[in-house]
Amino acid sequence: MRGPLQRIRALPLRSRLALLVATAVAVAVAAAAASCWFVTRAQLEHQLDTTLRSTTADERYLSSLYAYCLGTGQQLPRTDSGLTVQLIDAQGTVCIDPDTPALPVTRSDLAVVNREQPTTLHTATDADGVRMRVFTKSAEVKRGLGQPPLEIAFSVARPLSEVDKPLTTLAWVLLLVSGIGVIGAGAAGLWVARSGLRPVDELTEAVEHVARTEDLTVRIPVEGEDEIARLSRSFNSMTASLATSRDRQAQLIADAGHELRTPLTSLRTNVELLARSDETGRAIPPDDRKALMTSVKAQMTELASLIGDLQELARPDATDPGPLQVVALHDITRTALDRARLRGPELTITAELAPWYVRAEPAALQRAVVNVLDNAVKFSPPGGTVEVNLHRGELTVRDHGPGIPADELPHVFERFWRSPSARQLPGSGLGLSIVARTVQQAGGEIDLRPAPGGGTEAAIRLPGAPQPPPDPPQG
């Protein structure tokens, strides 16, 4: 069995909001109605008590009543309608009009008779069962000539129905008004909830549409600056980011397929020629066979490099590149220079490297420096010079090749982009893209610009220091 709280939580959000509003209004209305009822009752009771205190039975009526009770045949004058008057002597004997129900005598009434207190005010029930509000006060009744006045008390009472009936009517009126108010508040709360949650319904429909159709072009209209508008903007930003990511993924797959097709086609052609030679028994001339094998090796090397670059790019940009370490950029550059000299033995590579320590992933940083040097070697003319400098955290690599046209510079860091003049050279078009990402993850910047006198200059700037940071204290 589910408790009330679980059943409420199972309701739709708009129903819960309407129920919450109705409950809050009901509590407020009930508090206001109860306060009004109690204040009115206190005022009516106070007014009744004030009326009783201000009511005084005249001496003539009291004497006539006393004489009537003694059996003298005295006629009683008429009294105020609804007002009950009775006499009480020291023994507690009651003298009252026989047509009027008697009131019980209390201790406080006797205390007034005995002059222990001047007055008393209390509630009592008469002989007919009617609840009365009773005010008792001391008095004196004249007797015959030469006799001292008789000390007695008289009680004046009015029925509490004079208070109860207006209170009952007021209670029904307050109950009716409260009920109408609660019902109206519930309806208003439901309307407000529906109006306020309409953007949430639109967001829900948009999310369901995206989940059903995978259409990431859906956008929600944004109105205002409230939380719902903020949620709508966040959803629009999310779908835009997802659409961009999916487009990039599709573009990456298409570009990778295009780049893989060329070496695979060439490799397949060469392998088919070698296989056909073995099947037909017609030997390929040694020089041609050697050229075919060299081409196969080159295509396999290009495929391996392309697959490695694709694996590197497969990591999302937001993924942690790995533990950052303090590495010596000058040592990494020297290692990369040794590899570059092996790839371009006919080139002259000069280097001036000042010490510089940075925080980066060593393997990724070394790959980035190698890629920059490989580009310089690739585009340098035979017998050319490559100049490498590291000064205060800026590593520059300058070649004397054909350079990059100004209109192509904005595209050099895009994936698979290759200059038209470099399409016949080996490479995948991913090297500089990997370099840019590695440098950015290390908190640095990279820039390619035309070099004075021709060629291209690549500049990598990384934050660091000329001295390694001190080791943390042990223990």
N, C-alpha and C positions, 0 to 999 in steps of 0.2 A: 504494500500500500504506500502510495506517495503522500507525503505530508503537504500541508497548504503551501509551504514555500516552494517545494518542488513543482506543484501544480501551477503556481504563478510563473515560475521560470519557464515552464513549458509553453506558456502563451506567447503569441507574436509580440514583437517589440512595441508596436503601436497600441495593442491591447493593454500591455503592461503600463505604458505611459498614461493611457486614458484612466486605467484603474488607479494609478498613483495620484493623478490629478483629482479624481473623484474622491479618493480617500482623504487627501489633504484638505479639500474643500469641506468634506463631511465633518472632519475633526474641527476645522475652524468654525463652521456654522454651528455645530453642536456646542462648542465652547461659548460662542457668542449667545446662542439661544439660552443655554443654562444660566449664563451670567445675567442675561436680561430677566429671566424668570425669577431668579433669586433676589435680584435687586428690586423687582416689582413687588415681590412678596414682602420683603423687608419694609418697603415704603408703605404698602397697604396695612401691614400690621402696626407700623409706627403711627399711621394716621388713625387707625382704630383705637389704639391705646391713648393717643392724644385726645380723641373725642371722648373716651370714657373718663379720662382725668378731668376734662373740662365740664363734664356733666355733673351737676349738683341737684340733688333732690331737695325741693324747698321744704321749709320747716312745717308748713301746713299739711303737705302730703304725708310727711313722716308721722305727724301727730294723728292724722286721720287713719293711716294704716295701722298704727299702734292701737288706736281705739277700736278699730274694726277687729283686730286680732283678739282684744279683750272681751269681745262680744257685746259691745255697747250699741250695736245697730248703726254705727256710723257708716255713711255712704262714702265709697272711695272715689276720688276724682280720677278722671282719665289721665293716662300717662302717654309719653311719646311712643308711637307705634314701633314695635320691635325692641323696646327697651324693657328689661326686667329689673325690678327693684324689690329687695327683700331686706328685712331688719334682722339683726342678730343680737341677742342679749348675752350677758356674761356666762350663762349656762349653755350657750350654743343653740338656744331655741330660735327657730326661724319663724318670722312673721312675713307672709307674702299674700298677694292677691290669690284667692282660690282658683281663679281661671289661668293662673300662670304656673308652669312647672317650677318646683323648688330647685334651688341650687345647693350642692353639698357644701357643708361648712368645713373649711380646712384649718389647720393649725395657724396659718398666717392670718386667717380671718379672726380667730380668737385672740391672737396677739394684738390685733388692732382694737378689738373690743376692750381688752385689758390695758390699753394705752402703752403697750410695749413697743409698738411701732405706729407711725401715723397712718400709713396706707399700705396696701398690697395689691399686686396685679398678677393674675394667674389665669390659667385655662382650666375649665371644668366642664363636666357633662351634666346637663340637668336631668330631671326625672323622666323626660320624654326621650332621652338619649341624644339630645342636640348638643353639640360642642359649642361652648360659650366662652367669651373672653370676659373675665370678671374683674371689676375694680372695687375694692372695699376701703371705706373711709370711716373714721370715727364720727359720731354725732351725738346730740343731746335731744331728748324728747321731753317737752313740758307736760307736767301732770297737773293735778288739781292745785287749788290755792293752798299755799303754805307747804307744799311738797317740793323737795328739790328736783331739778330735772334728772331724768334717767339717762345714764351714760350707756349708749349702745353703739352699734356700727351698722352701716347700711351698705349693701352691695348693689352695684349697678352693672349690668351685663348686656352684651349684644352678641348675637350668633356669629360664629366664625364663617358662616356661609357667605357673609358679606365680603370676606376675603377669598374664600375658596372658590366661589363661582367665577369671579373675574380671572383668578389664576388658572382655573381649568380651561376657560375660553382662550386665555393667552397661550396656554400650553398647546392646544390644538392648532391655533394660528401659527405658532412658531414651528410646530411639527410639519404643518403643510408647507410653509415657506421654506423650511430646511430641505424637505424632500424635493421640492421643485428646484431649489438651488443645487442640490447634489446631482439630480438628473441632468440639469442644464450644464453643470460643470463637467460631468462625464461626457456629455455629447460634445461640449466645446473642447475637452481634452482629446477626444478621439479625432475631431476635425483638425486640431493643431498638430496632433501626432502624424496624421496622414499628410498634412501639408509640409510639415518639417521633414518627414522621412521620404518625401517624393524623390529628392536627389539620391537618397540611398537606394530606393527602388530602381532608379535609372542606372546607378552604378552596378547593382546586382544584375540587372538585365544585360548590361554591357559585359560584365565578367562572364555570365553564362553564354552570351553570344560568342565571346572570344574562345571559351572552352569548347564550344560546339563546332565553330567554323574555323578556328585558328586565324581569324581575321584581325590583325593587329593594327588596322587603320582606324578602328573605332575610337572616337573621341567624345567625351562628355562635356556639354556646355558648362562653363564655370560662371557663376553669378555671385557677387559679393565677396566678402573677405572672412567668412566664418569658417568653422571647422569642416563643414560639409564642402565648402569651396576648396579648402586646402586638401581634403581627401580626393576631390575630383581632379585637382591639378596633379596630385601625386600619382593617381591612376593614369592620367594622360601621359605623364612623364615616363611611367613604367612601360606602358604599351609602346611609346615612341622608342625607348631604349631597347625593348625586346625586338621591335621591328628592325631597328638599325643593326642589332646583333645578328638577327636572322639573315638580313641582307648581306652582312659581312661574311657570315658563314657560307651562304650560298656562293658569294663571289670568290671566297677562298677555295671552295671545292671546284668551282669552274676554272679558276686560274691554275690550281694545282693539276687538274686534269689536262688542261692545255699544255702546261709546262712538262708534264710527264709524257705526253703523247709523242713529242718530238724525239727525245732520246730512246723511248721504247720502240718507235717505228724504225729508227736507224739501227738499233740493236737487233731488232727482229730481222731486218733486211740482211744484215751481215751474217747472222746465225743461219738464216735460210741459205745463203750462198755457200757457207761452209758445209752445211748438211747436204745440199744438192751435189757438191763436189764429191763428198764421200759416197753418196748413193749411186751416182752415175759412174764413179771411177775416173772421172776426168779431173786430174790434179790441177790445182790453182798454182800459177807461177809463184815461186818463193817470195818474190818482192811483193806481189799482190796479196799473198796470204799474210805476209808480215804486216802490211798496211791494214788489212781487215782485222787482225788481232789487236793492233794498236788502237783502231777505231772502237773495237768492242770494249777494250779496257777503259778508254776515255769515256765512253757512254756509261759504263758501269760506275766509274768514279763520279760522273755527273749525277747519276741517279742516287748514289749513296749520299752525296752532298745535299741534293734536293730533299731527300727523305729526312736527313738530319735537321735541315732548316725547318721543314714542316713540323717535326716533333718539337722543336724549340718554340715555334709559334703556336703549337696546340695548347700551351698553357695560357689560361685567361690572364688578361692584364692585371686583374685584381688579385691574382693568386700571389702568395708570398714567394718571392723568387728563391728563397732559401736563407739560411742563417748568414747575416752580414758579418764580415770579419774585417779587421784592420789589415790591409794588404799594401804592399809597396808598389805603386803604379810604375815606378821606374824599372823595377825588376821584371814586372809583367811585360812591359814594353820591350825590354832587352830580349826576353824569351821569344816574343812575337817577331822581333827583328831577325833573329837567327832563322826562324822559319821562312820569313819573307826573302832572305838572301838565298835560301835554297831554291825558292820558286823563281827568282829572277837573278840567276848568277851573272848575267851580262850587265846588270844594272849597278849603279853606284848608289849605295844607301848610306847617308850620313846621319849621325844621331848626336844630339846634345841633351842629356837627360839629367835634370836636377832632381834630388830626392823629393818625393811627395807621397804621403800616406793617406789612403782613403778608406771608407767603409763600404764594402761591396761584396758580392759573391765572387770569389776568385775565379772559378771556371767560366762564369758568364762574362766577367770583365775581360778575361784573356781572349775569349772568343770574339768579343766586340773589337778589341784592338787588332786582332789578327785579320778580321774582316776589313777593317779600314786599310791596313797595310796591303792586303791582297788586292783591293781595288786600285791602290796606287801602283802596284806592280803590274797589274793587268793593263792599265791604260798608259803606262809609260812607254815611250818609243825605245827601240833597241839602243843600248848604250846610254840611256837617259839617267837622270839622277832623281832620287827620292830623298827629301830632306825631312828629318824627324826631330822635333824639339819638344821638351817638357820643361815648362818654366812656371812656377807658382800655380800649379794645378791645372794649367792649360796645355793639353797635348795637341800639337799641330803636325799634320802629315801633308806635305806638299809634293805633288808630282809635276812633270813638265809635259803632260800629254795634251790631247786636243781640247780639254776643258769641257764644261757643261754649259750649254746655252742658257741664257737667263730665263727663258720661258719654261725650261725643264726643271729648274732648281726646286720649285714648290712640290714636285712629284717624286723626288729622289728617295724619300723615306716611305713611300707607299709600297705595300706588299705586291710583289710580282711586277712592279713597274720597271721597265728597262728602256734606256734611251734607244732611239732608232739606230744610232750609230754603233750600239753595243749588242745588237741582237745576234750578230754572228759570233760573238765571243762567248766562252763558257760562263755559266752562272745561272742562277735561278731568279734573280731579282728580289731575293729575300734578305740578303746580307745587311744592307743598310737599315732595313726595317728592324732586324734583330738588334743591331747596334743602338738604334734610337731607343728601343724599349729598355735595353740593359742600362744605358746611361740615365734614363729617366728614373728607373727604379733605384739607382744609386744616388739620386738627388741632383744630377748634373744636367748639362745641356750639350747638344751637338749641333754643329753648323757646317754646311758646305758652301763655299764661296769661290768665285774666280780668283786665281792668284795673279799678282802683278807680273806681267811679262808672259802670261800664258800658263795653262795648266789649271789644276784645281787644288784647293787647300781645304782639308777637313780639320775642324777644331773641336776638341772634346774638353769641356770644363767640368771638373769634379771638385766638390768641397772636401777639404782635408787640411793637412798641415805638413810642413817640411820635416817634422820630427814625429816619431810614433808616440802615442799616448802612453803614460806610465802604467805599468801593470797594477791591477787592484791589489790592495794589501791582503795577505793570507791570514787565515785563522779567524 
